[in-house]
Amino acid sequence: MSENERFKFPAPGEAKHYSIVAWGGNLSPGMLLSAYEQGLFPWYSKGEPVIWHSPDPRFVLFPDKVHISSSMKKVLRRGEFTISLDKNFPAVIRACSQVKRADQGGTWISGDVINAYTELHRLGWAHSAEAYFEGELAGGCYGIRLGKVFFGESMFSIKPNASKAAFFTLAQLLFDDEVRFIDCQTYSRHLKSLGAEEINREIFLKLLHETLASRPAITSDEEDRRGSWAGIAHIKKINQTKY
């Protein structure tokens, strides 16, 4: 499916499992964007069909709930990391796929996932934030932006605080650009420490649909539906002076 085609998934509220709504399909741009617009995302292991999730509760970060520790504020003020946006999306998603996570037997970010999201990045829907230390990529995160909603997918850190520096700078840009919330999908202690909170799925879906409804209709120019990046030229200045 192309980025302009859409597929209707089963309603998340009818799922018999707390999270799994459907399985099958593919990772084409149209199917992925259809899923995000309907409150679903793919999460599955190698050898399984694509499994589409819409967890209840949902983990979300709102602008007024962002928590930056005093030590992290010092890191940001000192400009320990050089932060860029969309400078090296392929490297970020590959690094995320190599992270060993205590609660997972292996990565869900397979080669197919890497190719699919890299294509969404090429089309302007997927974005990455990178943190460089002494010229080397030290951390980062990536996700999907649909208008005033950002769907966070994954992050990695080689050097302490690198992923946080990338994430907080990205979050600041998004919220300054009128993004209403960042979808963090499922609970994690790390994201909770950054200010994310659980909300009822029904509330999440209502908020999502209301927010996406404010986007303009699909036209030949998709810029506004993707979401602009206002202030991106000042990212280094923001990173060093905001906190």
C-alpha positions as CSV (number, residue, x, y, z in Angstrom):
1,M,0.0,0.0,0.0
2,S,1.3,3.5,-0.9
3,E,1.5,6.3,1.7
4,N,-1.9,7.6,0.4
5,E,-3.8,4.4,0.7
6,R,-5.6,3.4,4.0
7,F,-6.7,0.1,5.5
8,K,-9.4,-0.2,8.2
9,F,-8.3,-2.3,11.2
10,P,-10.7,-3.9,13.7
11,A,-11.7,-1.5,16.5
12,P,-9.2,-1.6,19.4
13,G,-12.0,-1.6,21.9
14,E,-13.2,-5.0,20.5
15,A,-9.8,-6.7,21.2
16,K,-10.2,-9.8,23.3
17,H,-6.5,-9.5,24.4
18,Y,-5.6,-6.3,26.3
19,S,-3.2,-5.3,23.5
20,I,-3.4,-7.4,20.4
21,V,-6.0,-6.2,17.9
22,A,-5.1,-7.9,14.7
23,W,-2.3,-9.9,12.9
24,G,-1.2,-10.3,9.4
25,G,-0.8,-7.7,6.6
26,N,2.5,-6.0,5.9
27,L,4.7,-3.1,6.7
28,S,4.0,-1.0,3.7
29,P,3.8,2.8,4.2
30,G,0.0,2.8,3.8
31,M,-0.6,0.0,6.3
32,L,1.8,1.5,8.9
33,L,0.2,4.9,8.6
34,S,-3.3,3.4,8.8
35,A,-2.3,1.6,12.0
36,Y,-0.9,4.7,13.7
37,E,-3.9,6.8,12.7
38,Q,-6.2,4.2,14.3
39,G,-4.1,3.9,17.5
40,L,-2.2,0.7,16.6
41,F,1.4,-0.2,16.1
42,P,3.3,-3.3,15.0
43,W,5.2,-5.4,17.6
44,Y,6.2,-9.0,16.9
45,S,9.1,-11.4,16.9
46,K,11.0,-12.9,14.0
47,G,9.1,-15.7,12.4
48,E,5.7,-14.4,13.5
49,P,3.1,-12.6,11.3
50,V,2.9,-8.9,11.8
51,I,1.0,-8.4,15.1
52,W,-0.8,-5.1,15.6
53,H,-1.1,-3.7,19.2
54,S,-3.2,-1.1,20.9
55,P,-2.5,-1.5,24.6
56,D,-4.8,-0.6,27.5
57,P,-3.7,1.4,29.3
58,R,-1.6,3.6,26.9
59,F,1.7,5.3,28.0
60,V,1.8,9.0,27.0
61,L,3.9,12.0,27.6
62,F,2.2,15.4,27.7
63,P,4.0,18.8,27.5
64,D,3.3,19.8,31.0
65,K,4.4,16.5,32.5
66,V,8.0,16.4,31.1
67,H,10.4,15.8,34.0
68,I,14.1,16.6,33.6
69,S,16.3,15.9,36.6
70,S,18.6,18.6,37.9
71,S,21.6,16.5,36.8
72,M,20.2,16.1,33.3
73,K,19.6,19.9,33.0
74,K,23.3,20.4,33.7
75,V,24.2,18.0,30.9
76,L,21.9,19.9,28.5
77,R,23.1,23.4,29.7
78,R,26.7,22.3,29.2
79,G,26.0,21.1,25.7
80,E,27.8,17.8,26.3
81,F,26.2,16.4,23.2
82,T,25.7,17.8,19.8
83,I,22.1,17.1,18.9
84,S,20.9,16.8,15.3
85,L,17.6,15.8,13.8
86,D,17.2,13.4,10.8
87,K,20.9,13.5,10.2
88,N,21.3,9.7,10.3
89,F,18.0,7.9,10.7
90,P,19.4,4.5,9.4
91,A,22.2,4.5,12.0
92,V,19.8,5.3,14.8
93,I,17.3,2.5,14.0
94,R,20.0,0.0,13.5
95,A,21.5,0.9,16.8
96,C,18.1,0.6,18.5
97,S,17.8,-2.9,17.0
98,Q,21.1,-3.9,18.7
99,V,20.2,-2.8,22.2
100,K,19.8,-5.7,24.7
101,R,16.8,-5.2,26.9
102,A,16.3,-7.0,30.2
103,D,12.6,-7.6,29.6
104,Q,12.9,-9.0,26.1
105,G,14.5,-12.1,24.7
106,G,15.6,-10.3,21.6
107,T,14.9,-7.3,19.4
108,W,11.6,-6.8,17.5
109,I,13.4,-4.4,15.2
110,S,14.1,-6.9,12.4
111,G,15.6,-6.2,9.0
112,D,12.0,-5.8,7.6
113,V,11.2,-3.3,10.3
114,I,14.3,-1.3,9.6
115,N,13.6,-1.2,5.9
116,A,9.9,-0.2,6.4
117,Y,10.6,2.7,8.8
118,T,13.6,3.8,6.8
119,E,11.2,4.1,3.8
120,L,8.8,6.1,6.0
121,H,11.7,8.4,6.9
122,R,12.5,8.8,3.2
123,L,8.8,9.8,2.7
124,G,9.0,12.3,5.5
125,W,6.9,10.5,8.2
126,A,9.6,9.0,10.4
127,H,12.2,11.1,12.2
128,S,15.2,10.6,14.4
129,A,17.2,12.7,16.9
130,E,20.9,12.0,17.3
131,A,23.3,12.8,20.1
132,Y,26.9,13.0,19.1
133,F,29.9,13.0,21.5
134,E,33.2,14.0,20.1
135,G,32.0,13.4,16.6
136,E,30.7,9.9,17.3
137,L,27.0,8.8,17.5
138,A,26.4,8.2,21.2
139,G,22.6,7.9,21.4
140,G,19.4,8.7,19.8
141,C,15.7,7.9,19.3
142,Y,13.2,7.7,16.4
143,G,9.4,7.7,15.8
144,I,6.6,8.7,13.5
145,R,5.0,12.2,13.3
146,L,1.4,12.6,12.2
147,G,0.5,16.3,12.4
148,K,0.4,17.2,16.1
149,V,1.0,13.7,17.4
150,F,4.4,12.0,17.7
151,F,4.6,8.2,18.2
152,G,7.9,7.3,19.9
153,E,9.3,3.9,18.8
154,S,12.7,3.3,20.4
155,M,15.9,4.8,21.7
156,F,19.5,3.7,22.4
157,S,22.4,5.0,24.3
158,I,26.1,4.1,24.1
159,K,27.2,6.9,26.4
160,P,25.2,7.7,29.6
161,N,22.6,10.4,29.1
162,A,23.0,10.5,25.3
163,S,19.5,9.1,24.5
164,K,18.0,11.4,27.1
165,A,19.7,14.4,25.5
166,A,18.4,13.5,22.1
167,F,14.9,12.7,23.4
168,F,14.5,15.9,25.5
169,T,15.7,18.1,22.7
170,L,13.3,16.3,20.3
171,A,10.4,16.6,22.7
172,Q,11.1,20.3,23.2
173,L,11.0,20.9,19.4
174,L,7.8,18.9,19.1
175,F,6.0,20.6,21.9
176,D,7.2,24.0,20.7
177,D,5.7,23.1,17.3
178,E,2.3,22.4,19.0
179,V,2.5,18.6,19.2
180,R,-0.1,17.7,21.8
181,F,1.5,14.5,23.1
182,I,4.1,11.9,22.5
183,D,2.8,8.3,22.4
184,C,5.2,6.1,24.4
185,Q,3.1,3.0,23.8
186,T,3.7,0.8,26.8
187,Y,4.9,1.3,30.4
188,S,8.6,1.5,31.2
189,R,10.3,2.7,34.3
190,H,12.7,4.8,32.2
191,L,10.0,6.7,30.4
192,K,8.0,7.1,33.6
193,S,11.1,8.8,35.1
194,L,10.9,11.3,32.1
195,G,7.3,12.1,32.9
196,A,5.2,9.7,30.8
197,E,2.0,8.4,32.4
198,E,-0.6,5.7,31.7
199,I,-4.1,6.7,30.5
200,N,-7.1,4.6,29.6
201,R,-7.1,3.4,26.0
202,E,-10.5,4.8,25.3
203,I,-9.3,8.3,26.4
204,F,-6.1,7.9,24.3
205,L,-8.1,7.0,21.2
206,K,-10.5,9.9,21.7
207,L,-7.6,12.3,22.1
208,L,-5.8,10.8,19.1
209,H,-8.8,11.0,16.8
210,E,-9.6,14.6,17.9
211,T,-6.0,15.6,17.3
212,L,-5.7,14.0,13.9
213,A,-9.1,15.3,12.8
214,S,-7.6,18.8,12.9
215,R,-5.2,17.9,10.0
216,P,-6.0,19.1,6.5
217,A,-7.4,16.6,4.0
218,I,-4.9,14.6,1.9
219,T,-3.7,16.5,-1.1
220,S,-0.7,16.3,-3.4
221,D,1.3,18.2,-0.8
222,E,1.5,16.1,2.4
223,E,3.6,18.5,4.4
224,D,1.0,19.6,6.9
225,R,-0.2,16.1,7.6
226,R,3.2,14.9,8.4
227,G,3.9,17.9,10.6
228,S,6.4,20.7,10.1
229,W,9.6,21.1,11.9
230,A,9.5,24.8,13.0
231,G,12.6,26.1,14.6
232,I,14.8,23.2,13.5
233,A,17.6,25.5,12.3
234,H,18.0,26.6,15.9
235,I,18.3,23.1,17.4
236,K,21.9,23.7,18.8
237,K,20.9,27.0,20.4
238,I,17.8,25.4,22.0
239,N,19.8,22.5,23.3
240,Q,22.3,24.8,25.1
241,T,20.1,27.5,26.4
242,K,16.6,26.2,27.1
243,Y,17.3,24.5,30.4
